[in-house]
Amino acid sequence: MISSTVLVPFLIIQFSFAFSPGLIIALVVNQSVQNSRRKGIEVGIGAAVGAVGLTLISALVVSLLVSTVPVMITVIYFIGSIYILIKGYQTITSTVSTNAELESNTAFLSGLKVNLLNPKMWVLYLTVLPIYMNPDSGYFLSLVYLGLITLLINFLADITYAYTSNFFFKNSSEKTKSLINKLCGVSMLLIGIYLFVTKFF
């Protein structure tokens, strides 16, 4: 479905996105610290179910779009590589926050809602994943495959943060939290530059 030369940078990008704290991670940590790890993992499960919807809808939209207007592959590639660069810069310069509330929803529904309504997740699925799709496998199936890998990596990140939340977000220094962000951000920047340069120069 995807060659090893493409799989490695794809995995680096996905791990960098997944482990740089965002809305879902904030919810996972918040619930793990204030309530229990089980609640934090429930948020992750809700986010994973939302990611299934993201995967299927984005795969259908992109495959239809690219099949109808082939030049859209280049447009999506351009937008996706630029987004990776922007996200990398934002990750390096951002501060880590775990101030996320469940409102009136359960942990599961909050994770589901945040993932489905998060514009950044839609941009990721609609523009970044298609960069790595394999036309030989069919656009739709290739994107579903990439989406499921993304789902698993994000769920792994959610579980990791749920089980290490006390250490990273109660006992560790701001320096440690900042270091995680910077490592993820630099990885995104390097791959974003590589993708942009190899395609357009």
C-alpha positions in Angstrom: 0.0 0.0 0.0 2.9 2.4 0.7 6.6 2.0 0.0 9.2 2.0 2.7 10.8 5.2 1.3 7.5 7.0 1.7 6.4 5.2 5.0 9.4 6.5 7.0 8.8 10.3 6.5 5.0 9.7 6.8 5.5 8.0 10.2 7.8 10.8 11.4 5.2 13.4 10.4 2.4 11.5 12.1 4.3 10.9 15.3 5.3 14.6 15.4 1.7 15.7 14.9 0.3 13.2 17.4 2.8 13.8 20.2 2.8 17.6 20.0 0.1 18.6 22.5 -3.1 19.9 20.9 -6.8 19.9 21.9 -7.2 16.1 22.3 -4.0 15.8 24.3 -5.1 18.6 26.5 -8.4 16.8 27.2 -6.6 13.5 27.8 -4.2 15.0 30.3 -6.8 17.1 32.0 -9.0 14.1 32.6 -6.1 11.8 33.6 -4.8 14.3 36.1 -8.2 15.5 37.5 -10.2 12.2 37.4 -8.4 9.0 36.3 -6.4 7.5 33.5 -9.5 5.6 32.4 -11.2 8.9 31.7 -8.2 10.2 29.8 -8.3 7.0 27.6 -12.0 7.4 27.1 -11.2 10.8 25.5 -8.7 9.0 23.2 -11.3 6.4 22.3 -13.8 9.1 21.4 -11.2 10.8 19.3 -10.3 7.5 17.5 -14.0 7.0 16.6 -14.1 10.5 15.3 -10.9 9.8 13.2 -12.8 6.9 11.5 -15.3 9.4 10.2 -12.5 11.8 9.2 -10.8 9.0 7.4 -13.8 7.8 5.4 -15.1 11.3 4.5 -11.7 12.8 3.5 -10.8 9.6 1.5 -14.1 9.9 -0.4 -13.7 13.7 -1.0 -10.1 13.6 -2.1 -10.4 10.5 -4.3 -13.4 12.0 -6.1 -11.7 15.3 -6.5 -8.4 13.9 -7.8 -10.1 11.5 -10.2 -12.2 14.4 -11.6 -9.6 17.1 -11.7 -6.1 15.4 -11.8 -4.3 18.8 -11.3 -5.7 18.8 -7.8 -3.0 16.4 -6.7 -0.4 19.2 -7.2 -2.7 21.7 -5.4 -3.2 19.4 -2.4 0.5 18.6 -2.3 1.3 22.3 -2.2 -1.2 23.1 0.5 -0.2 20.0 2.5 3.5 20.8 2.5 2.9 24.4 3.5 0.6 23.3 6.3 3.3 21.0 7.6 5.7 24.0 7.7 3.2 26.2 9.4 2.3 23.5 11.9 6.0 22.9 12.6 6.7 26.6 13.3 3.6 26.9 15.5 4.6 23.8 17.4 8.1 25.1 18.1 6.9 28.5 19.2 3.8 27.4 21.2 3.4 26.9 24.9 2.0 23.7 26.3 -1.5 24.0 27.8 -3.7 21.5 29.4 -6.6 23.8 30.1 -9.4 21.9 28.4 -12.8 21.3 29.9 -15.3 18.6 29.2 -18.2 21.0 29.3 -21.4 18.9 29.8 -20.3 15.9 27.7 -18.8 12.6 28.8 -15.1 12.0 28.2 -15.9 9.8 25.1 -18.2 12.3 23.5 -15.8 15.2 24.2 -13.0 13.4 22.3 -15.4 12.5 19.5 -16.7 16.0 19.2 -13.3 17.8 19.4 -11.8 15.5 16.7 -14.7 15.9 14.3 -15.1 19.7 14.8 -11.4 20.5 14.8 -10.5 22.3 11.5 -6.8 21.3 11.9 -7.7 17.6 11.8 -9.7 18.2 8.6 -6.7 20.0 7.0 -4.4 17.1 8.1 -6.7 14.5 6.6 -7.5 16.4 3.4 -4.1 17.8 2.5 -1.3 16.0 4.3 -2.3 12.4 4.0 -2.9 12.7 0.2 0.8 13.6 -0.2 1.6 10.0 0.6 -1.2 8.2 -1.2 -0.4 5.5 -3.7 -2.3 5.8 -7.0 -1.5 2.1 -7.8 -3.6 1.0 -4.8 -6.5 3.3 -5.7 -6.8 6.7 -4.1 -9.7 5.8 -1.8 -8.1 2.6 -0.4 -4.7 4.3 -0.1 -6.2 7.2 2.0 -8.2 4.8 4.2 -5.0 2.9 4.9 -3.1 6.1 5.7 -6.0 7.3 7.8 -6.0 4.1 9.9 -2.3 4.4 10.5 -2.8 8.0 11.6 -5.6 6.9 13.9 -3.4 4.2 15.6 -0.5 6.6 16.1 -2.8 9.3 17.6 -4.4 6.7 19.9 -1.0 5.6 21.0 -0.1 9.2 21.8 -3.3 9.6 23.8 -2.6 6.5 25.8 1.0 7.6 26.4 -0.1 11.0 27.7 -2.8 9.4 29.8 -0.3 7.2 31.6 2.5 9.8 31.8 0.3 12.9 32.5 1.3 13.1 36.2 5.0 13.1 35.4 4.9 15.4 32.3 2.3 17.9 33.4 2.5 17.9 37.2 6.1 17.0 38.1 8.2 17.9 35.1 9.7 21.3 34.3 8.5 23.7 31.6 11.8 23.0 29.9 10.8 19.4 29.4 7.4 20.2 28.0 9.0 22.8 25.7 11.6 20.3 24.5 8.9 17.8 23.4 7.2 20.6 21.3 10.5 21.7 19.8 11.6 18.2 18.8 8.2 17.6 17.1 8.2 21.0 15.5 11.7 20.6 14.0 10.8 17.2 12.6 7.8 18.8 10.9 9.8 21.7 9.5 12.5 19.5 8.1 10.0 17.1 6.3 7.9 20.1 5.2 10.9 21.7 3.6 12.0 18.4 2.0 8.5 17.8 0.5 8.2 21.3 -0.9 11.7 21.5 -2.3 11.6 18.0 -4.0 8.2 18.7 -5.6 8.6 22.3 -6.7 12.3 22.9 -7.2 
